[in-house]
Amino acid sequence: MRRSLKDLIAHADELADQFESHDPRPEDFDAPLAPLMAVKLAAFRRAAAEKELAEAIHQAREAHLSWREVGEAIGTSGEAARQRYAAS
């Protein structure tokens, strides 16, 4: 059975009220993530770390550090670092 717009709005309001009045318990913060959510969170963190690294490398290059120094700092060769981050 299809719900009417009025029913949908009422249900949305009920959910909003539940959300606003929710008082999480300490153990809620330790609940394991669903596997797909864990993958999404890890991908988000990796993307954020890559962005931070690219910005730091850009600053290092502006400070006239060599690609060799940058490569050593990230555990690779200077040439590999240049190829990966020169366009960033």
Secondary structure, 3 states (H helix, E strand, C coil): CCCCHHHHHHHHHHHHHHHHHCCCCHHHHHCCCCHHHHHHHHHHHHHHHHHHHHHHHHHHHHCCCCHHHHHHHHCCCHHHHHHHHCCC
